[in-house]
Amino acid sequence: MKIGIKKLLFIAAIMIISVQALSAASYKPEIESLLLKLDSLIENKDFFIREKEDKIGLLRKRIQNIHTTEEQYWINKAFYDEYFVYNADSALYYAEQNILLSRELDKKEGVPEWMIKKSFILSATGMLKEALDIMNEIPLDKLSPLLRTEYYRQMIYLYSHFGQYSGENGHIRDQYQIKEENYKDSIFNTITKEDPYYLWHEGWRQIGTSGVYEVKSELEKAVLKSGLDSRLDAMNAYVLAVISREMGNYDDFLKYMTYSAMADVKTANKDIASLEELALATYDLGDIDRAYTYINYCLQNAQLYRNRVRVIGISSLQDSIHKAFREINLKQEARLRIFLIIVSILSVILIAAIIYISRQMKWLSKSRSEVNKANHLLNKHVIELSDAHKQLSEVNDKLKLLNEQLQEANSQLRESNYVKEEYIGYVFTICSNYISKMDNFRKNINRKVKTNKIEDIKTLTDIPTMAQNELKEFYQNFDAIFLNLYPDFVNDFNMLLHPDKRFVLKDGELLNTELRIYALVRLGIDNSVKIAEFLHCSAQTVYNCRLKTRNKAVVAKDKFADYVKSLGKFQE
């Protein structure tokens, strides 16, 4: 029966491990650490949203001090910069306002500049035709090189969205991709290295060429020294991740895409592509829980930003992840049902074992009683044997008393479940050892009675050191298990005493009498009579030791016991 129980416990343990590891993915330590940081940032997304709202709130306060159209123009620009990847409706409003103000202020390049920005918002929210119509109204040949760069940048962004929106239509998607690539080439006719987004464009241009190594190095320097707290940081990390993937380094892809996502979350960017890529990557690696969290975050932001293009792509991926997530839940439920069955079987076996042991104990007790009666009837005139039985009875009484004391001490210990388990195991071990010793003692007496070795019995039962040795062993066991739970108890206790009054233990000594008394106080046994019973000494001895020790204290004497109860850092 014991072998069967062990096998079932082993099977149950395997089931627990399999359920826990069901959806676990394997990452390198660095990647796992970064993903955990990203998970934490997502959980605290409301903090970054509050930061964004606080900045916008400060701008609203500045409106009260606006007196000129020029000042209104620049405060509108500040609002747009905060809103353009955070709130599309507000950003569109300020872009349209500044188109009107640019005409009013006669800013020649202001109108095309804000038309480009308006086109960006329309593109980001999926109104691609309207965005293209606005761009077609802009006279490209009349733009300055700087504004022409912005024009090309927006056309790249616009046609990339056209490609995403085309879905499975490969022919149309290829046409949009060709136009996107043409604008990627055109931008290098006007862009300068001083442009903040130069590395971003250069990274995309050099993918698949020999120049990719140099631009990858420059992007790594820019990303690693950045604070990952701006949209530019997110974009640079994103293209660096794509380059790493194209070069076959998937770990670097995960690393830099995570950097990009961290920057997007910190800046409360709702037009977020990096986390969508990570959702797909973690889904492919089997980390369904994380993929589910990431894609939900992306979908919520896309819906808030009203990004129709991104919602379409996210919905498709979310559907796949949701199906995988549901399959894992079904598998987990099946494994949990099996585990529940195993636990139920183990419970039945345990109950049967308890009943069996209980019956065996009753039978053993009954048999022992009959043997004692027979011994008394057969050996009425043997005084020595009667004394031996009396001593055996006393040992039984002491064992019962000790068992009651230990059970009472254990009932008062509420440090933790671990303390309970340690002391319950300790008590059962002592009881088992004493039962074995008594049984051996009984068998030895019985053999000598049968062989009529009365003198041997007398000699055996006259040994005075038996109880002392058992008590000494009990002290050693108590000291060892207590210090295992509270290894710093002696040092902490000495800190409550004057330096010249502190206890110094002898070699091989774990606790002395005074420390053992206060060890029991630490465990919740504060009554001196109970402590005396536990340590097999007089209550006066315990009282004197406690009084003498309190007189050495550097803390208030009436609070000394309370200080002791808080000593010792619990160690499992």
C-alpha positions, 0 to 999 in steps of 0.5 A, a space after each residue: 500500500 505504501 508503494 502505491 501511495 508513493 506512485 500516486 503522489 509521483 503522478 500527481 506531482 508530474 501533473 502539477 508540473 505539466 499544468 504549470 509548464 503548459 504555456 511556458 515559453 523558453 527565452 534567454 535570461 536577458 530577453 525574459 528580463 526585458 519582457 518582464 519589464 515591459 509587462 510591468 510597464 503595461 500594468 502601469 500604463 495608467 501612470 504614463 497616461 496621467 503623465 501625458 494628461 498632465 502635460 496637456 493640462 499645463 498647455 491648457 493653462 497656458 491658453 489663458 495667457 494667449 493674446 496674439 494669433 502667432 501665440 495661438 499658432 504655436 500653442 496649437 503646435 504644442 497641442 498637436 505634438 502631444 496629441 498626434 499619436 495619442 488622440 487622433 481627433 484632437 490632433 486633427 482639430 489642431 492641425 486644421 486650426 493651424 492650416 487656417 492660422 497659417 493662411 491668416 498669418 501668411 506663413 507660406 510653408 505653414 499651410 503645406 506643413 500642416 496639410 502634411 500633418 493632417 494627412 498623417 492623422 487621416 492615414 493613421 486613422 485609416 482614412 487613406 483616400 482622404 489623406 492621399 487627396 490632401 497630399 495631392 493638393 500640395 505643390 511638391 515643386 514649391 516646397 523647401 528641401 526640409 518640407 519636401 523631406 516631410 512630404 516624402 516621409 508622409 507618403 512612405 507612411 501613407 503607402 505602407 498603410 495602403 499596403 496593410 489595408 489591401 490584405 490578401 490582394 497581392 497584386 494591389 499590395 505589390 503596387 503600393 509597396 513599389 510606390 512606398 519604395 520609390 518614396 523611400 529612395 526619393 527622400 534621400 534627395 532632400 534629407 540630411 544627417 541632421 534630420 532626427 529620423 535620418 537613421 530610421 530611413 537609412 536603416 530601412 534603405 540598407 536592409 539586404 545590402 552590405 551597408 546594413 552592418 554600419 547603420 546597425 551599429 549606429 542604430 544600436 548606439 542611438 538606442 542603447 544611450 537613449 532613455 527609451 522615452 520618445 517616439 523616435 527611440 521607439 522607431 529606431 529600436 523598431 527598425 533595428 529589430 527588423 534589421 536583426 530579424 533580416 540578419 537571422 538574429 532572432 534574439 536581437 529582434 526580440 530584444 530591440 522590439 521589446 525596447 521599442 514597445 517599452 518606449 511606445 508604452 512610456 510615451 502613451 503612444 496609441 499608434 503602436 506597431 512594436 507590441 503587435 510584432 511582439 504579440 506575433 513573435 511570442 505567439 509563434 514561440 508558444 507564449 500564448 498568455 503574453 501574446 494575448 495580453 499584448 494583442 489586447 493592449 494593441 487593440 484597445 489603443 487602436 480602438 481609442 485612436 480609431 486606427 482602422 488599418 491597425 484594427 483590421 490586422 490586430 483582429 486577425 492576429 487576435 482571433 488566432 491567439 484567442 483560439 490558441 488560448 482557448 485550446 490551452 485552457 481546455 487542455 489545462 481543464 482536462 489535466 486538472 480533472 485528472 489531477 482532481 481524480 488522483 487527489 480523490 483517490 489519494 484521499 480515499 487511500 489516506 482515509 483507509 490507511 488511517 482507519 487501518 492504523 487506528 484498528 491496529 493501534 486498538 488491537 495493539 493496546 488490547 493485546 498489551 493490556 492482556 499481556 500485562 494482566 497475564 504477567 501480573 497473574 503469573 508473577 504476583 510474588 515477584 516484587 522486582 518484576 512488579 517494580 519493572 512494570 511500575 517503572 514502565 507505567 511511569 515511562 508511559 505516563 511521562 511519554 503521555 505528559 510530554 506528548 500533551 506538552 508538545 501538542 499544546 506548544 504546537 497549538 500555540 505556534 502560529 509563526 507559519 505552516 512551516 513551523 507547524 510541520 517542523 514541530 509536528 514531525 519532530 513530535 511524531 519522531 520522538 513518539 515513534 522513537 519512545 514507542 520503539 524503545 518501550 517495545 524493545 524494553 518490554 521484549 527484553 523484560 519478557 525474554 528475561 522473565 521467560 528465562 527466569 533471569 530475575 537479577 538481570 531484570 533488577 539490574 536493568 530496571 535500576 539504571 538511574 541514567 536512562 531518563 537523564 539520557 533521554 532528557 539530554 537527547 530531547 534538549 539537543 533535539 529541541 535546541 537543534 530544531 529551534 535554531 534551525 528555525 531561528 538561526 539568529 536567536 542567540 545573537 538577537 537575544 544578546 542584543 537585549 542584554 548589557 554587553 558584559 552580561 551577554 551569554 557565551 556558549 560553550 563548545 558544542 553547546 547550542 543553548 543553555 538553560 536561560 536561552 532555552 527558557 526564553 526560546 520557549 517564550 519565543 515560541 509562545 510558552 510564557 507560563 513559568 510552570 509550563 516551562 518548568 514541566 517542559 524542561 523537567 525542572 522546578 518552577 522556582 528555577 525557571 522563575 529565578 532564571 527569568 528574573 536574573 536574565 531580566 535584570 541584565 536587560 537594556 530594555 524595559 524589564 516589564 516589556 522584556 518578554 514581549 521583545 523576546 517574542 519578536 526576536 529571531 528572523 524565521 528561516 524556512 
